């Protein structure tokens, strides 16, 4: 069994060594979705064109995302016998400049560099792993992303890939589960349930068929952890699935991935064929008696299908709606057979645990939250992107050291974790450790790993309304608490943001939220009130301002703000009047202009267009307390 794989591994390692020691440059371009959206494919073409024009040879390789989405497109260039240099925000013109200056000449153009990689150093360029964005990170699950070509199975195998599957084939299923138990791995999809315990339930259930499902239906706004992993290292997920399948006794696996992830699906299909061609999936894997097949099921993008039983219904060709539990899927799932559903990142962790051992995995993390975890840092933050950190790191370290702090140095206000199902954490809880239990105690969840940073310009009432609006629209309508409860909560929030609410409405909002949490059938409804309840808990003063003072302190809620023109600053330039879509601004040229409050739609265009040197348009929190003139005067 191992002879066949050992030979494949030997050939793969030879190819990898030849690539690393080649006497021509290597140019790695990150062409995952984030890179492509920033123009990475145009950069690839620019390098190809410039190399051809100069008659230069180089290995031009497309790789996945290394996580620095704020710096895309990212290019790493390694010349023979020299450290690699990683460049940020590369465009076609810069690509041509790099070819001329660094490949033809010997000027590394340090002004464009993010950092150096590999052995040695480059004068004036900091090693990439010592830069603030990487210093606190521990890249394990994402370790191959941005390093290997995800379309080449040889590169995955040369870097230890499928070694975990070989080890899993050499021991019995109980031994695999014991390894996962010793590692302390908890589900990376949100709930944090111990992975081994879930597997044990399924293993103990007798059935003629069992199924393993990879949940890649990543639907949280601002989350892209699973997508990046599938695009940058798809074989890690396939390997983890095969190991999990052997552990629970399954011979069929499904990857449920939303159709909105075309590149991830393309990479998965290619990786699946490669694994089958090399006898790593299919019948009699590597000459053993273990059979495991994988099919890819494309989802239509319903958020509720991230829930296990709704996902199962969708695979079966039914409408994606949750069902009551028990029985749990581990006992009766897909087509009534025992089924395990694991998240993309969970399965990638499984492959690593079997490759390196449980103790290796548990080197990082806390007593109850072992290992590392990937997070998507987005929102009002300087360094947006994908990070991987040891569990137990604080929110403060995540935001200010890795993320580089809040955009434009504005005061930090809150961080929302766990997507629409999570809660909002205020400034005074920034030292909360990022682990399952600490976040739950703060009223939120880790979820799959989305984190949205907010500053003083975010209205927390509006944020709660936004996330509840999302979950209310995504509710399948199966159960009354979620179907009607979220709608009633949204109606109350709409009233609050429009200045129509009364003090008792806030008590009603909390009461209904608790009812939705307690009575909903699935996790979507049970967690939908989290953004509302945590913002009431930590930002009640903002709710009070909206309800009692009819004012939005952050100046976000349109019905609770007022725009006016300051007579002492208005020069009558008419810029504001020309852009007003409601013709609400009155005044002749070189006369003081005024805003007709009855016509004003609170769009804010006048505020944006007024030249900063004048600053004549002012935005106020609350309703106007001054008369609204209908004609202008002389400046």
N, C-alpha and C positions, 0 to 999 in steps of 0.2 A: 504493500500500500504506500509506504513512505518513499520507496525507491522512485516511483513515478513522479511524485512531487519534488523530491530532492533534485532530480535531473532538471525539472522545469525551473526550480529555484536557482540552480547553479547557472543555467543559461541566462536567466533574468539578471542575476547579479553581475555576470560578465558584461552584459549590455549596459547596465547601469554604470559600472566602473569605466567602461569605454567612453560613455557619455561624459562622465565627470572629469576624465583625464584627457579628453579630446584636445587637440592642438588648434582648435578653432573656437571662437567665442560661443557662449550660450546666452541666448536672449529669452528670458521668460516673461510672458505678457499675461497678466491676469484678465481672462476673458469670461469670467462668470457674469451673471446678470448685472451686478453692480458695475463691473468694468465696462460691459457692453453699453450700458445706458450712458456712460461717460465718454464713449467713443473708442473703446479698446480695439474693436475690429478694424477701425480706420488706422489705428496706430500699427497694428500687425501688418496691414497692407503697406504703410509708409516704410516700415523697416524692410519689408521684402523688396520694395521698389528701390530703396537706397542701396541695399546690398547688391542687387542685380546691376544697378547703374555703375557701381564701382568694382564689380567683379570680385566681391568679397564672399567668403564662405562663413556660415555661422549656423548653429542649431537654433532655429526660431521655434519656440515651443509655447503653446497655449496652456495655461495652468488655471487652477481655481483661485478663489479669493483668499488672501492672507488676513483679511479682516479690517483693513484700513480703508473703509469705504469713502471716508472724507478725502482721501488722497488719490482716488482713482482718476484715470487709468494708472496702474502701477506696473513698472518694468524693472526687472532685475537682470543686470548684465554681468557675466563672469568671463574675464579673459583668461587664457591659459596661465596657470601657476600664479594667479592673483585672486584676492578675495572678491566676492561678488559685491555689486553696489546696487542698491534699490532706489529707484527714482519715482517721484510723485508727480501726479497731474501731467503725465506725458501726453502731448498732442502730436499730430503728424510733423509739425515744424520742429518740435523738440527731438523727435525721433531722428530726423535728418541731421540735426545738430549733434546728437550723441554719436551717430555713425561717423561723422566727419571728425569730431573732436576726440572721441575716446577709442573708436575702433580703428580708424585710419591713423590718428595721432595717439597721444597717450595722456590727454587731459581728461580726468574723470568728471569734470563739470560738477564739482561739489556743491555748487549753489542749488542744484536741482535734487540733491541726494537726500533720501530719508535716513539712510544708514548703510553700513557695510554688513555683509553676511559671510559666513564661512570662516576659515582659518585666516589669521593675520589681521592686519588693520590697514586702513588707508588714512594718510595724514589729513587731518582736518575733518574727517567723516566719522561720526560716532557709530560704534557697532549697533546694529538695529535692535538687538535684544537688550541693550542698555538704555535705549530711549524711554522716556516716561510711559509711552503707550504700551510698551512690552515688558517693562521691568517687573511688574507685579503679576504678569500673566504666566501661566504654565500651559503650554500648547501640547496637548496629548490627543484629544479627540480631533482637533483641527491640525494636528502636527504635519500631515501630508498635504493639506490644502495649500495651494500656492507653491508647492515644492515639486510635486509629480504631475505628469500629464494624466488627467483622469480618464482619458480614452485609451490608455496603454496599460493593460493588466501586468505586463512585465515590470513596469516601474513600481506598481503596488507590491508585487511579490518580492522584488529586490529589496524593499524596505520593510520586510517582515510580514507582509500581507499573506493571509491564509495560513500562516503558521499556527494561529489559534485554532483553526478548524482541524488541522492535522493532529494537534494535541487532544482536541475534543473527541476525535474518532478513536483515539487510543485508550480512552477511559469510558466507563459506563455512564449513562445519563445521570445517575444519582451523584456521581463524582463531579459532573459539570455543575449541577445545582449547588453542590457543597462549595465549589469554588466561588460561585456568584454570591452565595450567602456570606462566605468569609470576607469578600470584598466590601460588603456593606452597600452595594449598588441599590439605589432607589430610582424609581421610574422618573425619567427626565421629561415626561410629557405634561406634568402639572401636579398631580396628586401626591407624588413622592412615595407611592406604595412600594414596599420592599420587593424587588424583582424576583428574588428566589422564592418567596412565599407564593407569589402569583403562579410561578412555574410549578411549584410543588402541588398546588391544588389541581392543576391540569394533569400533571404526571400521575397523580393518585386516582384519577377518574378513568375507568375502563371504557374503551370505545374502539370501534373498528377503524375509525379515522379521527385524526386531530388536525387542527389548523393553526398556523402561525401567521399573524397579520402585522405588517409594519405600517404604523399610522403616520403618513406623511401629509396629512391634511392640515397643514399649518395655516390657520386662518386669522390669527391675532393681528390687528393693525399694528404695523411697525415691527413685526417679527419676521426674521429671515434666517434663523439658525439652521433649520432643517434643509431649506432650499440650498444654502451655501454648502452644507456638508454633502448633499446629494450631487451637486454640481462639481465639487472639488475632490471628492473621495468616495465614489459610489460603491466601490468594492468593499469598503469597510462595513457598509450596511448589509450587503449581501452575505458577507462572511458571518456577521453577527446573527443574521436570520438562520443560516444553516446550523450554527451552533445551538441556537435556541430551539430550532426544530428537533435536533437530536435529543436535547435535554427533556423535551416534553413528549417525544414520541410522535411528532408530526411528520408527514411526508409531503405536505403541500403548504406553500406560503403565498401570501398576497402582499403586494405593496399598494396601498391606497394613497394615491398622490393626486392632488388637484390639478386639473387641466391647465390652470393659469401658470403652471411651472413648466413651460415647454422645454427649456434647456435641461432642467433636472430630469425630465422624462426621457429626453434624447440620450443623456449620459447613462441613465438607468438601463434603457433598452440595449445600448451598446455593451455595457458591463455585463448584463445578464447573458448575452450571447457569448461573450468571451469566457465567462465562468463555465458555461455549459460546454463550450468547445474544449476547455482544458480539464474537463471531468471534475470540476469543483462544485457543480450543481447537476442534478438529474438523477439517473438510476445508477446505483452502485458507485457512489462518490469515491474516487481514488481507490477503486478496487474493493471497497468495503461493502457491507450489506445495507448501508444506510442510503435510502432514496429520499431526495428532497427536491421538489420542483417549485419554481417561483413564477407567478403571474403578476402582471401590473394592471391595476384597475384605476382608471382615471375618474376622479370625482368632479362633480359639476360646480364645486365651490361653496356648498352650503356649510356654514360655520358649525351647525349642530352635528354634522357628520364627523366632527372630531371626537364626539362622544362614542364610546365603544359600541353600544347596541345600535345606535343610528348608523354607524359606519358598517356594521355587519348587515343591516337591512339594505343598505345601498349596494354592497357587493352582491347580495342575493337578487338584485334587480328590483327591489321594492323602494318605496319612498323612504328617504332617510329620516326615520323618527325613532326616538328612544322607546324602550319597553321597560316595564317594571323589573326590578331585580330584588331578590333572587328569582330564578337561578342566574348566577353570574356566568359570563361567557366562558370562564375557565372550566365550567361544568357543562353548560349548554349554550353554544354560541352559533357559529356559522353553520347553517343547515342542521341545527340542533346538535352539533358535535362539539366536543371540548375545544375551545379556541383561546389563544393568548394574543392580546393586542399590545404591542410594545412601540414606543416612540422611536423615531429615527436615531436620535442621539443615544438612547438606551442601548439599542442594538450595536451601535458603533463602540460603545463602552464594553459590551460583552466580548466583542472581538479582541479588544485590547487586554481585557482581564485574562482571557485564555492564552493570549500571546505572552504576556509578561508576568502573570500571577496576581493573586488577590492582594498580597502584601504591597506589591508595587502600586496597585490602584489606590490602596488605602493610605499611602504615604501622605496624601493631601486631604484636606477637609477637616470636619469636626467629628466628635464622637458619634453623633447620630446622622451626620450628612457627609458621607465619604466621597473623596475624589474631586474632580474638577467639573465645572459646568460652563457651557457656552451661553452668552447673553448678547442680545442685540441692543446696543446703546443708541438711542435716537432722541429726537426732540431738540430742545434748546441747549445743545452741548457742542463744544468745539470739535471734538474728534468722534464723529459718528462712526459706527462700525460694529463688527462682530468681535467679541473678546472671549477668551477662555481663562477662567480664574479658579483658584482653589475655593471650595465652599468654606464659608467662614470669614471671607474678606468683608469689609464694611461697605455700606452704601457710599460713605464719604470717599473712600479710596477709589471706588468705581467711578464716581462722578468727577472728582477733582484731580486725581492722579492719573488714572488711565484715560478718562474722557477729557481731560484738560480744562474742566470747569465749564461754567455757563457762558453761552455766546455773549459777546460784547461786554463781558465782565458784569452783567446784571446780577442782582441778588437771586440766589437759588430759592425756589419756593416749595417745590414738591417733586417727588419721583413716583411714577406709577409703575408698579410691577405686575406681571401676570396677565397682561392684556386686558380685554373687556371684563374678564372674570376677577381681576385683581383690584387692589386698593391703592390709594394715594398716600404716600408717606411724607410728613412735613420736615422742615429744616431741623427741628430739635431731635429728630430720630435718625439723623444721618449716620450715627455710629452703630446702627443696628447691623448685626452680622447677616450676611446673605446666606442663610441656610433655611431649610424647610420649616423648622419649628419657630425660629425667631421671626420670620416674616409672617407666619400664621398668627403669632402672638400680637403682632402689630396690626392685624386686621386685614392682611393681604395674603397673597400666595406667590410662590415662585413662578408657577405656570411653566410654560415651555422655555421662558427666558427673555421675554420682551421687557425692556425698560425705557420709559419715556420721561425725559427730564423737562421740567417746567420752571419758568421764571416768573417775576412779578407781573408780567403782562398777561399771564394766563388766569382766567377766572375759574375757580374751582367748581363753582356751580355749573358753569357751562361745560367744563370737562366731564363732570358727572352726567350731565344731560347727553353729551356726545356719545359716551360709552354705553349708556343705557339705551339710547336711540339705536345703536348698532345691535345690541343683544335683543332688543324688542323686535326689530325687523328680522333678525335671524331665528327667532323662536319658531319652532315647528308647529306650535299651537296644540300639541297633544294634551297637555295638562292645563287645568284652569288656573292654578297659581301663577304659572309663568305667562300664559296667554293673556290673562286679564290683569294680573298683578303688575307686570312690567308696563303695560299700557297705562294703568292708573298712575303709576309712579312717574312715567314720562309726562303725563298730563299735568301733574303737580309741578314738575320741574319746568315745564314750559310756562306755567303761570308765574313761577318764581322769577324766571329770567325776563318775563314781560311786565313785571310789576303788578300782577293781578292777585298775588297770593296774600293770605292772612297768616298770622302767627300760628294758628292751630294746624295749618297745612303742613308745617314742618313735623309736628308730632304724627300726623297721618302718614307722611312720607316714611318715617322710621318704622311705624307700625306695619305698613304694607310691605316694606322691605324685609322685615323679619319674617313676615308670613310667607313671602315668596321664597326666601331662603329655606324655611323649614318644610314647605309643602311641595316644592317642585319635584318633578319626576327624575330629572337628570342634572348633571353638573352645570349645564348652561343656565338653567333657572336658579339653581341653588346658589350660584356665585354671581349672578347678574346684579344683585344689589350691592356688591362689594364697593364699587367706585362711589356710590351714593352714600352708603353708611360710613365709609372712612372719611369722605370729605365733610360730612356732618360732624363726625367725631373730632376731626383735627382743624377744620376751617369753619366752625359754626358762625364765627363773626361775619364771614362773607354772606352766609345765608341770611343772617339777621339784617345786614345792610340791604340786601335785595328786598326782603319782606317788609321791614319796618321803615327804612329810609327811602325805599324805591330807588336805590342807587347801586351801581356796579363798580366797586372800588378799582377793579382792573380795567375798567372802561372797555368791556368786550360786548356785553349784552345790549343790543341796539336800543331797545325800548327804555333802557335805564341810563342812557348817556345823552349829552347835548353838545352840539357843535355851535360855537359862536365866533364872530369876528371881533377882534379887539380894535376899537376905533383909533386908539393911539398908535397902532402899528400898521394899519391898513393904508396902502398907498394908492388904492384904486387901480391896480394893474390888470384886473379882470381875469387873471389866470383861473381863479377858483370858479368864477361864474361860467367860464367857457367849458369847464369839465363837469359841472354839476348836471347829473342825468335827470334831475327833477325840476330844473329851472327854479330852484328855491333861493338863489342868491340874487339880491337886488342891488343895483348901484351903477351909476354912470362911470365912464372912464375918468380916473383921477379923483373920484369921490369915494368916501368911505362906503364899503359894501356891508350889507346885513343879510342874515339868513332868516327866511320865513319858516318858522318852526312848524307850521301846519303843513308845509310842503316837504320839509326835510325828511329824507328816508334813512338818515344816519349811515350812509355808505362810507363816509370818511374820505372820499376822494379829494374834497377841498383841503382837508388837513394834510394829505399826502402831497398835493401839488403846490401848496403855498411855499415859496422859496424860504429856506431856513434863515436867510439873512433878514427876512421880515418877521416870520413866526407870528403872523397875524391871526391864524385860525387856531382856536383853542378847543380841546376836548375836555368836557367836564363830566364827572360822575354824578348822575342824578338828573332830575328835570330842571328846566330853566326857572329862575326866580326873578327874572327881569322882563320887562315888556318887550314884545317883538315888533320893532319898527318895520314899516313896509317900504320906506324910501331911504336912500343913502344921503350922506352929507359930505361937506368938503373936508378933506384931510387936514 
